Amino acid sequence: MRKLGLILAVFLMTALYNITVVLAQTGNGAPNGPHYNLNIIGVTNGKKPPLTGSDRHTIFVPLVSDQGAADTDTSPGADIFLTQGPFTVCDGNTFDPAYDCFGNKIAKQGAVFQLPCNQNITTATGTTLMACTNTGPGSVANYEVWARVVGTPGGNGTITTCAIDATNTEVCSMDTVLVRNKPNRFSNVTDALTSLVSGTSTFSLFSGGFVNFFWDYDNNGNKLLQLRFYLM
Protein backbone atom coordinates (compact mmCIF):
# COMPACT_ATOMS: atom_id res chain seq x y z
CA MET A 1 0.00 0.00 0.00
CA ARG A 2 2.84 2.40 0.89
CA LYS A 3 4.48 1.67 -2.49
CA LEU A 4 1.21 2.34 -4.32
CA GLY A 5 0.82 5.64 -2.47
CA LEU A 6 4.33 6.67 -3.46
CA ILE A 7 3.65 5.86 -7.10
CA LEU A 8 0.44 7.91 -7.07
CA ALA A 9 2.23 10.83 -5.41
CA VAL A 10 4.96 10.82 -8.05
CA PHE A 11 2.36 10.61 -10.83
CA LEU A 12 0.42 13.58 -9.46
CA MET A 13 3.56 15.66 -9.02
CA THR A 14 4.63 14.87 -12.59
CA ALA A 15 1.20 15.77 -13.97
CA LEU A 16 1.15 19.09 -12.10
CA TYR A 17 4.67 19.86 -13.31
CA ASN A 18 3.69 19.18 -16.93
CA ILE A 19 0.63 21.42 -16.66
CA THR A 20 2.79 24.19 -15.19
CA VAL A 21 5.26 23.91 -18.07
CA VAL A 22 2.47 24.13 -20.66
CA LEU A 23 0.85 27.18 -19.04
CA ALA A 24 4.02 29.04 -18.05
CA GLN A 25 4.48 32.43 -19.67
CA THR A 26 7.32 34.91 -19.96
CA GLY A 27 7.19 38.47 -18.66
CA ASN A 28 5.99 39.72 -22.07
CA GLY A 29 2.93 37.46 -21.99
CA ALA A 30 4.17 34.85 -24.48
CA PRO A 31 4.43 31.15 -23.60
CA ASN A 32 7.79 29.67 -22.65
CA GLY A 33 9.40 27.20 -25.00
CA PRO A 34 10.87 26.87 -28.50
CA HIS A 35 9.03 28.58 -31.32
CA TYR A 36 9.30 29.84 -34.91
CA ASN A 37 9.72 33.61 -34.98
CA LEU A 38 8.41 35.84 -37.80
CA ASN A 39 9.05 39.60 -37.90
CA ILE A 40 6.81 41.75 -40.11
CA ILE A 41 8.59 45.08 -40.57
CA GLY A 42 6.91 48.30 -41.70
CA VAL A 43 9.09 50.51 -43.93
CA THR A 44 8.56 53.88 -45.60
CA ASN A 45 10.29 52.97 -48.87
CA GLY A 46 9.64 49.74 -50.73
CA LYS A 47 12.35 47.11 -50.79
CA LYS A 48 14.05 46.52 -54.17
CA PRO A 49 15.70 43.06 -53.74
CA PRO A 50 13.38 40.07 -54.39
CA LEU A 51 14.08 38.61 -50.89
CA THR A 52 13.45 35.04 -51.97
CA GLY A 53 15.34 31.78 -51.50
CA SER A 54 16.79 32.26 -48.02
CA ASP A 55 16.24 31.27 -44.40
CA ARG A 56 15.20 34.78 -43.31
CA HIS A 57 12.49 35.29 -40.69
CA THR A 58 11.41 38.74 -41.91
CA ILE A 59 8.74 40.15 -44.21
CA PHE A 60 8.70 43.82 -45.27
CA VAL A 61 5.41 45.70 -45.64
CA PRO A 62 4.47 49.38 -46.09
CA LEU A 63 4.62 51.39 -42.87
CA VAL A 64 1.30 52.90 -43.96
CA SER A 65 -0.97 50.97 -46.33
CA ASP A 66 -2.80 52.34 -49.40
CA GLN A 67 -0.02 54.51 -50.76
CA GLY A 68 -0.71 53.96 -54.45
CA ALA A 69 1.26 50.72 -54.85
CA ALA A 70 0.49 48.10 -57.49
CA ASP A 71 -1.74 46.13 -55.10
CA THR A 72 -5.10 46.15 -56.87
CA ASP A 73 -7.18 43.61 -54.92
CA THR A 74 -10.22 44.62 -52.88
CA SER A 75 -8.42 44.34 -49.52
CA PRO A 76 -6.79 47.54 -48.20
CA GLY A 77 -3.47 46.19 -46.88
CA ALA A 78 -0.32 44.37 -47.95
CA ASP A 79 -0.81 40.78 -49.06
CA ILE A 80 1.11 37.96 -47.37
CA PHE A 81 0.18 34.85 -49.34
CA LEU A 82 0.06 31.56 -47.45
CA THR A 83 1.23 28.20 -48.74
CA GLN A 84 1.14 24.84 -46.97
CA GLY A 85 4.23 23.22 -45.49
CA PRO A 86 6.88 23.67 -42.77
CA PHE A 87 7.33 27.21 -41.43
CA THR A 88 9.35 29.17 -44.03
CA VAL A 89 9.49 32.71 -45.41
CA CYS A 90 9.43 32.00 -49.15
CA ASP A 91 9.30 35.66 -50.25
CA GLY A 92 9.92 38.47 -47.78
CA ASN A 93 9.01 41.44 -50.01
CA THR A 94 5.40 42.64 -50.35
CA PHE A 95 6.46 45.37 -52.78
CA ASP A 96 7.10 43.12 -55.81
CA PRO A 97 5.71 39.90 -57.38
CA ALA A 98 5.03 37.03 -54.98
CA TYR A 99 6.98 33.77 -55.38
CA ASP A 100 6.37 30.55 -53.46
CA CYS A 101 9.10 28.33 -51.98
CA PHE A 102 9.50 26.51 -55.32
CA GLY A 103 10.15 29.70 -57.27
CA ASN A 104 6.68 29.86 -58.85
CA LYS A 105 5.10 33.28 -59.28
CA ILE A 106 1.69 33.17 -57.59
CA ALA A 107 0.60 36.83 -57.57
CA LYS A 108 1.47 40.20 -59.11
CA GLN A 109 2.45 41.60 -55.72
CA GLY A 110 2.95 40.31 -52.19
CA ALA A 111 5.08 38.26 -49.83
CA VAL A 112 4.74 34.50 -49.29
CA PHE A 113 4.83 32.65 -45.97
CA GLN A 114 4.66 28.86 -45.73
CA LEU A 115 3.05 27.27 -42.66
CA PRO A 116 1.26 24.03 -41.75
CA CYS A 117 -2.49 23.65 -41.66
CA ASN A 118 -3.35 24.07 -37.98
CA GLN A 119 -5.38 21.40 -36.17
CA ASN A 120 -5.44 23.46 -32.96
CA ILE A 121 -8.20 25.97 -33.75
CA THR A 122 -11.52 26.70 -32.08
CA THR A 123 -14.64 26.40 -34.20
CA ALA A 124 -16.50 29.72 -34.21
CA THR A 125 -19.90 29.70 -32.50
CA GLY A 126 -22.68 28.56 -34.82
CA THR A 127 -20.33 27.23 -37.51
CA THR A 128 -19.09 23.86 -38.72
CA LEU A 129 -15.35 23.18 -38.88
CA MET A 130 -13.84 22.41 -42.29
CA ALA A 131 -10.79 20.39 -41.29
CA CYS A 132 -7.19 20.33 -42.46
CA THR A 133 -5.96 18.52 -45.54
CA ASN A 134 -2.74 16.55 -45.15
CA THR A 135 -0.50 16.93 -48.21
CA GLY A 136 2.70 15.38 -46.86
CA PRO A 137 5.39 15.78 -44.17
CA GLY A 138 5.14 19.07 -42.28
CA SER A 139 1.86 20.06 -43.93
CA VAL A 140 -0.31 19.61 -40.80
CA ALA A 141 0.49 20.46 -37.15
CA ASN A 142 -0.96 21.55 -33.82
CA TYR A 143 0.31 24.99 -32.81
CA GLU A 144 -0.51 28.38 -31.32
CA VAL A 145 0.22 31.82 -32.76
CA TRP A 146 1.07 34.78 -30.52
CA ALA A 147 1.55 38.39 -31.64
CA ARG A 148 2.75 41.74 -30.34
CA VAL A 149 3.86 45.10 -31.76
CA VAL A 150 7.12 46.67 -30.60
CA GLY A 151 8.66 50.06 -31.35
CA THR A 152 7.44 53.63 -31.03
CA PRO A 153 3.90 53.73 -29.53
CA GLY A 154 1.08 55.13 -31.61
CA GLY A 155 0.80 52.73 -34.53
CA ASN A 156 -1.97 50.23 -35.16
CA GLY A 157 -3.13 47.81 -37.80
CA THR A 158 -5.37 44.88 -38.61
CA ILE A 159 -4.66 41.43 -40.02
CA THR A 160 -7.45 39.51 -41.73
CA THR A 161 -7.30 36.03 -43.24
CA CYS A 162 -8.72 35.99 -46.78
CA ALA A 163 -8.98 33.58 -49.72
CA ILE A 164 -10.59 33.14 -53.14
CA ASP A 165 -13.74 31.02 -53.40
CA ALA A 166 -15.01 28.78 -56.22
CA THR A 167 -16.61 31.78 -58.00
CA ASN A 168 -13.24 33.62 -58.06
CA THR A 169 -14.53 36.03 -55.41
CA GLU A 170 -12.34 37.27 -52.58
CA VAL A 171 -13.73 36.32 -49.17
CA CYS A 172 -12.28 37.64 -45.91
CA SER A 173 -12.81 36.23 -42.45
CA MET A 174 -15.20 37.77 -39.96
CA ASP A 175 -12.44 37.28 -37.36
CA THR A 176 -9.92 40.18 -37.62
CA VAL A 177 -6.87 40.83 -35.43
CA LEU A 178 -6.21 44.37 -34.16
CA VAL A 179 -2.49 44.86 -33.52
CA ARG A 180 -1.09 47.91 -31.72
CA ASN A 181 1.68 48.85 -29.32
CA LYS A 182 -0.49 49.22 -26.22
CA PRO A 183 0.22 47.27 -24.11
CA ASN A 184 3.48 45.85 -25.43
CA ARG A 185 2.62 42.22 -24.63
CA PHE A 186 1.92 39.12 -26.68
CA SER A 187 -1.66 37.97 -27.24
CA ASN A 188 -3.01 34.71 -28.65
CA VAL A 189 -4.14 35.18 -32.28
CA THR A 190 -4.24 31.51 -33.28
CA ASP A 191 -7.81 31.27 -34.54
CA ALA A 192 -7.77 34.52 -36.53
CA LEU A 193 -4.51 33.76 -38.37
CA THR A 194 -4.98 30.04 -39.04
CA SER A 195 -8.65 29.85 -39.98
CA LEU A 196 -11.27 31.75 -41.99
CA VAL A 197 -14.78 32.25 -40.62
CA SER A 198 -17.38 32.73 -43.35
CA GLY A 199 -21.12 32.13 -43.18
CA THR A 200 -21.82 28.97 -41.22
CA SER A 201 -18.33 27.48 -41.55
CA THR A 202 -14.92 27.83 -39.94
CA PHE A 203 -12.35 26.92 -42.61
CA SER A 204 -8.90 25.74 -41.55
CA LEU A 205 -6.13 27.17 -43.69
CA PHE A 206 -5.85 25.15 -46.93
CA SER A 207 -9.10 23.25 -46.36
CA GLY A 208 -11.41 22.67 -49.34
CA GLY A 209 -13.65 25.39 -50.77
CA PHE A 210 -11.02 28.12 -51.11
CA VAL A 211 -7.71 28.75 -52.87
CA ASN A 212 -4.97 31.38 -52.52
CA PHE A 213 -5.22 32.00 -48.79
CA PHE A 214 -3.49 35.18 -47.63
CA TRP A 215 -3.21 37.59 -44.71
CA ASP A 216 -4.28 41.12 -45.46
CA TYR A 217 -2.15 43.38 -43.25
CA ASP A 218 -3.58 46.90 -43.15
CA ASN A 219 -0.75 48.75 -41.41
CA ASN A 220 -0.98 52.24 -39.95
CA GLY A 221 2.43 52.96 -38.44
CA ASN A 222 3.47 49.65 -36.84
CA LYS A 223 7.23 49.35 -37.34
CA LEU A 224 7.57 45.79 -36.07
CA LEU A 225 4.94 43.10 -35.65
CA GLN A 226 6.32 39.93 -34.03
CA LEU A 227 4.58 36.60 -34.58
CA ARG A 228 5.56 33.46 -32.68
CA PHE A 229 4.46 29.95 -33.63
CA TYR A 230 4.54 27.35 -30.83
CA LEU A 231 4.14 23.69 -31.71
CA MET A 232 1.92 21.95 -29.18
C-alpha positions in Angstrom: 0.0 0.0 0.0 2.8 2.4 0.9 4.5 1.7 -2.5 1.2 2.3 -4.3 0.8 5.6 -2.5 4.3 6.7 -3.5 3.6 5.9 -7.1 0.4 7.9 -7.1 2.2 10.8 -5.4 5.0 10.8 -8.0 2.4 10.6 -10.8 0.4 13.6 -9.5 3.6 15.7 -9.0 4.6 14.9 -12.6 1.2 15.8 -14.0 1.1 19.1 -12.1 4.7 19.9 -13.3 3.7 19.2 -16.9 0.6 21.4 -16.7 2.8 24.2 -15.2 5.3 23.9 -18.1 2.5 24.1 -20.7 0.9 27.2 -19.0 4.0 29.0 -18.1 4.5 32.4 -19.7 7.3 34.9 -20.0 7.2 38.5 -18.7 6.0 39.7 -22.1 2.9 37.5 -22.0 4.2 34.9 -24.5 4.4 31.2 -23.6 7.8 29.7 -22.7 9.4 27.2 -25.0 10.9 26.9 -28.5 9.0 28.6 -31.3 9.3 29.8 -34.9 9.7 33.6 -35.0 8.4 35.8 -37.8 9.0 39.6 -37.9 6.8 41.7 -40.1 8.6 45.1 -40.6 6.9 48.3 -41.7 9.1 50.5 -43.9 8.6 53.9 -45.6 10.3 53.0 -48.9 9.6 49.7 -50.7 12.4 47.1 -50.8 14.0 46.5 -54.2 15.7 43.1 -53.7 13.4 40.1 -54.4 14.1 38.6 -50.9 13.4 35.0 -52.0 15.3 31.8 -51.5 16.8 32.3 -48.0 16.2 31.3 -44.4 15.2 34.8 -43.3 12.5 35.3 -40.7 11.4 38.7 -41.9 8.7 40.2 -44.2 8.7 43.8 -45.3 5.4 45.7 -45.6 4.5 49.4 -46.1 4.6 51.4 -42.9 1.3 52.9 -44.0 -1.0 51.0 -46.3 -2.8 52.3 -49.4 0.0 54.5 -50.8 -0.7 54.0 -54.4 1.3 50.7 -54.8 0.5 48.1 -57.5 -1.7 46.1 -55.1 -5.1 46.2 -56.9 -7.2 43.6 -54.9 -10.2 44.6 -52.9 -8.4 44.3 -49.5 -6.8 47.5 -48.2 -3.5 46.2 -46.9 -0.3 44.4 -48.0 -0.8 40.8 -49.1 1.1 38.0 -47.4 0.2 34.9 -49.3 0.1 31.6 -47.4 1.2 28.2 -48.7 1.1 24.8 -47.0 4.2 23.2 -45.5 6.9 23.7 -42.8 7.3 27.2 -41.4 9.3 29.2 -44.0 9.5 32.7 -45.4 9.4 32.0 -49.2 9.3 35.7 -50.3 9.9 38.5 -47.8 9.0 41.4 -50.0 5.4 42.6 -50.3 6.5 45.4 -52.8 7.1 43.1 -55.8 5.7 39.9 -57.4 5.0 37.0 -55.0 7.0 33.8 -55.4 6.4 30.5 -53.5 9.1 28.3 -52.0 9.5 26.5 -55.3 10.1 29.7 -57.3 6.7 29.9 -58.9 5.1 33.3 -59.3 1.7 33.2 -57.6 0.6 36.8 -57.6 1.5 40.2 -59.1 2.5 41.6 -55.7 2.9 40.3 -52.2 5.1 38.3 -49.8 4.7 34.5 -49.3 4.8 32.7 -46.0 4.7 28.9 -45.7 3.1 27.3 -42.7 1.3 24.0 -41.7 -2.5 23.6 -41.7 -3.4 24.1 -38.0 -5.4 21.4 -36.2 -5.4 23.5 -33.0 -8.2 26.0 -33.7 -11.5 26.7 -32.1 -14.6 26.4 -34.2 -16.5 29.7 -34.2 -19.9 29.7 -32.5 -22.7 28.6 -34.8 -20.3 27.2 -37.5 -19.1 23.9 -38.7 -15.4 23.2 -38.9 -13.8 22.4 -42.3 -10.8 20.4 -41.3 -7.2 20.3 -42.5 -6.0 18.5 -45.5 -2.7 16.6 -45.1 -0.5 16.9 -48.2 2.7 15.4 -46.9 5.4 15.8 -44.2 5.1 19.1 -42.3 1.9 20.1 -43.9 -0.3 19.6 -40.8 0.5 20.5 -37.2 -1.0 21.6 -33.8 0.3 25.0 -32.8 -0.5 28.4 -31.3 0.2 31.8 -32.8 1.1 34.8 -30.5 1.5 38.4 -31.6 2.7 41.7 -30.3 3.9 45.1 -31.8 7.1 46.7 -30.6 8.7 50.1 -31.4 7.4 53.6 -31.0 3.9 53.7 -29.5 1.1 55.1 -31.6 0.8 52.7 -34.5 -2.0 50.2 -35.2 -3.1 47.8 -37.8 -5.4 44.9 -38.6 -4.7 41.4 -40.0 -7.4 39.5 -41.7 -7.3 36.0 -43.2 -8.7 36.0 -46.8 -9.0 33.6 -49.7 -10.6 33.1 -53.1 -13.7 31.0 -53.4 -15.0 28.8 -56.2 -16.6 31.8 -58.0 -13.2 33.6 -58.1 -14.5 36.0 -55.4 -12.3 37.3 -52.6 -13.7 36.3 -49.2 -12.3 37.6 -45.9 -12.8 36.2 -42.4 -15.2 37.8 -40.0 -12.4 37.3 -37.4 -9.9 40.2 -37.6 -6.9 40.8 -35.4 -6.2 44.4 -34.2 -2.5 44.9 -33.5 -1.1 47.9 -31.7 1.7 48.8 -29.3 -0.5 49.2 -26.2 0.2 47.3 -24.1 3.5 45.9 -25.4 2.6 42.2 -24.6 1.9 39.1 -26.7 -1.7 38.0 -27.2 -3.0 34.7 -28.7 -4.1 35.2 -32.3 -4.2 31.5 -33.3 -7.8 31.3 -34.5 -7.8 34.5 -36.5 -4.5 33.8 -38.4 -5.0 30.0 -39.0 -8.7 29.9 -40.0 -11.3 31.8 -42.0 -14.8 32.2 -40.6 -17.4 32.7 -43.3 -21.1 32.1 -43.2 -21.8 29.0 -41.2 -18.3 27.5 -41.6 -14.9 27.8 -39.9 -12.3 26.9 -42.6 -8.9 25.7 -41.5 -6.1 27.2 -43.7 -5.9 25.2 -46.9 -9.1 23.2 -46.4 -11.4 22.7 -49.3 -13.7 25.4 -50.8 -11.0 28.1 -51.1 -7.7 28.8 -52.9 -5.0 31.4 -52.5 -5.2 32.0 -48.8 -3.5 35.2 -47.6 -3.2 37.6 -44.7 -4.3 41.1 -45.5 -2.1 43.4 -43.3 -3.6 46.9 -43.2 -0.7 48.7 -41.4 -1.0 52.2 -40.0 2.4 53.0 -38.4 3.5 49.6 -36.8 7.2 49.3 -37.3 7.6 45.8 -36.1 4.9 43.1 -35.6 6.3 39.9 -34.0 4.6 36.6 -34.6 5.6 33.5 -32.7 4.5 29.9 -33.6 4.5 27.4 -30.8 4.1 23.7 -31.7 1.9 21.9 -29.2 
